Amino acid sequence: MAAGVVVAGGRSTRFGEPDKALADLAGVPMVRRVADRIAPAIDALVLNCRADQREGLADALAGYDHPVSFAVDPEPDRGPMAGIRTGLRAAESEYAAVVACDMPFVDPALVAHLFERAAGRDGAVPRLDGYFEPIHAVYRADAMAAACDRALERGDRRIVAPFEDLEIAAVEGEELARFAGDSFENVNTREALADAAERVE
């Protein structure tokens, strides 16, 4: 079984109110668009969120094609690495895809490829223009969660810090170029939301 973890617990200060995860993107909450995009590559979905988000996210995911569970941050506002850790702890599978809630163009074919590349390793992470994309990746859930714990315990909140303890396959160059170029696009502002609304299928 393959799990998907959507990280939605951030405060979205650049986006403003209402919650970015629930923002209307051409008639559909953005988090639902992300979940629907990765559905072909997963068997179950975990939503990482704050406690105050849970009800709204549950409504947005009503009728989803796979089982949905929630991984509520025990300590909100500790950053994306803590959200990844909390989500992976709740994933009932060896490997899990982690995607941010504001990536409505995530390519399901790339997610499936990352699962293939992660097999036998601790994860597979795209590297675009020399930079890792940790919230668009596949991880061995237990190993990555433990590496996040170690990084947080030593006070290192860099989102790539856990990779120092893991065997990660970097997916880059021609291998990465085969997939949709806008898979990594983040919708962080109202202007970006309006632009995305004109392009969603």
C-alpha positions in Angstrom: 0.0 0.0 0.0 1.2 3.5 -0.8 0.1 6.5 1.3 -0.1 10.2 0.4 0.6 12.9 3.0 -0.7 16.4 2.3 0.9 19.0 4.5 -1.6 21.7 5.3 -0.7 23.0 8.8 1.1 26.2 7.8 -0.3 29.6 8.6 0.0 30.9 5.0 0.8 34.5 6.0 1.5 35.6 2.5 -1.9 34.3 1.3 -4.0 35.7 4.1 -7.5 34.5 5.1 -9.3 32.2 4.7 -7.0 29.2 5.1 -5.0 28.6 1.9 -5.7 24.9 1.9 -9.4 25.6 1.7 -9.1 28.5 -0.8 -11.5 28.2 -3.8 -9.6 27.2 -6.9 -12.0 27.3 -9.8 -14.8 25.9 -7.6 -12.8 23.3 -5.7 -10.9 23.7 -2.4 -7.2 23.7 -3.3 -6.4 20.9 -0.9 -9.0 18.7 -2.7 -7.3 19.5 -6.0 -4.0 18.4 -4.7 -5.5 15.2 -3.2 -7.3 14.4 -6.4 -4.1 14.9 -8.4 -2.2 12.3 -6.4 -5.1 9.9 -6.1 -3.9 7.6 -9.0 -0.5 7.0 -7.2 -1.8 6.3 -3.7 -4.1 4.0 -1.7 -4.8 6.1 1.4 -4.5 9.8 2.3 -3.2 11.5 5.4 -3.9 15.2 6.0 -1.4 16.9 8.3 -3.1 20.0 9.9 -3.7 22.1 13.0 -6.6 21.1 15.2 -8.7 24.1 14.1 -8.4 23.1 10.4 -9.7 19.5 10.8 -13.4 20.1 10.3 -13.0 22.3 7.2 -10.5 19.8 5.7 -12.8 16.9 6.4 -15.6 18.7 4.5 -13.2 19.4 1.6 -12.3 15.7 1.3 -15.8 14.3 1.6 -16.3 11.5 -0.9 -12.6 11.1 -1.7 -11.6 7.9 -3.6 -9.4 6.6 -0.8 -9.5 6.3 3.0 -8.7 9.7 4.6 -7.1 10.2 8.1 -5.8 13.2 9.9 -2.5 13.8 11.6 -2.9 16.8 13.9 0.2 18.7 14.8 0.8 18.3 18.6 2.6 21.6 18.6 1.4 23.9 15.8 3.7 26.3 14.0 6.9 24.3 14.3 7.5 24.5 10.5 7.1 22.2 7.5 9.6 19.6 8.8 7.5 19.0 11.9 4.4 18.7 9.7 6.1 16.1 7.5 7.2 14.2 10.6 3.6 14.2 12.0 2.1 13.2 8.7 4.5 10.3 8.2 4.0 9.0 11.7 0.3 8.5 10.8 0.9 6.9 7.4 0.2 3.2 7.6 2.5 2.2 4.8 6.2 1.7 4.4 6.5 4.5 1.8 4.5 7.7 1.6 4.4 10.6 -0.9 4.5 14.0 0.8 3.0 17.0 -1.0 2.2 20.5 0.1 -1.4 21.6 0.1 -0.7 24.5 -2.3 0.6 22.4 -5.3 -2.5 22.0 -7.4 -0.5 20.9 -10.5 1.4 18.1 -8.9 2.0 15.4 -11.6 0.7 12.0 -10.5 3.1 10.3 -13.0 6.0 11.9 -11.2 4.7 10.8 -7.8 4.4 7.3 -9.1 8.0 7.5 -10.4 9.2 8.7 -7.1 7.7 5.7 -5.4 9.6 3.5 -7.8 12.9 5.4 -7.2 12.5 5.3 -3.5 12.2 1.5 -3.3 15.1 0.1 -1.3 16.1 3.5 -0.1 14.9 6.0 2.5 13.4 8.2 -0.1 13.4 9.9 -3.5 13.4 13.7 -3.8 13.3 15.8 -6.9 16.2 18.3 -7.2 15.3 21.3 -9.4 18.0 23.8 -10.4 20.3 22.3 -7.6 17.6 22.6 -4.9 15.7 19.7 -3.3 11.9 19.8 -3.2 11.3 18.0 0.2 7.5 18.7 0.1 7.1 17.0 -3.3 8.8 13.7 -2.5 8.5 10.1 -1.4 9.9 8.8 1.8 10.3 5.6 3.8 7.9 6.8 6.4 9.6 5.5 9.6 13.1 6.5 8.6 12.2 10.0 7.5 10.0 10.6 10.6 12.9 9.5 12.9 15.4 11.7 10.9 13.0 14.7 11.4 12.9 14.0 15.1 16.7 14.0 15.3 17.0 17.2 13.4 14.3 18.9 15.5 16.0 17.7 18.7 19.3 19.2 17.7 17.5 22.5 16.8 18.1 22.2 13.0 14.8 23.2 11.4 16.1 23.3 7.8 13.7 21.2 5.8 16.6 19.3 4.2 18.4 18.6 7.5 16.9 15.1 7.8 18.6 14.0 4.6 21.9 14.0 6.3 20.9 10.8 8.1 19.2 9.1 5.1 19.9 7.4 1.8 18.0 9.6 -0.6 17.8 9.3 -4.4 17.9 12.7 -6.1 15.7 12.8 -9.1 17.0 15.5 -11.4 18.2 16.5 -14.9 16.8 14.6 -17.8 15.1 12.1 -15.5 13.0 14.9 -14.0 12.5 16.8 -17.3 10.2 14.0 -18.5 7.5 15.1 -16.1 5.2 18.2 -15.9 7.2 21.3 -15.3 4.5 23.0 -13.2 4.3 20.1 -10.8 6.4 22.1 -8.3 4.4 25.3 -8.6 3.2 26.8 -5.3 0.1 28.9 -5.0 1.2 31.3 -2.3 -0.7 34.5 -3.1 -4.1 35.6 -4.3 -2.5 36.6 -7.6 -1.1 33.1 -8.0 -4.5 31.6 -7.1 -6.2 33.7 -9.8 -3.5 32.6 -12.4 -3.9 28.9 -11.4 -7.7 29.2 -11.7 -7.3 30.0 -15.4 -5.1 26.9 -15.9 -6.7 24.1 -13.9 -8.4 21.3 -15.9 
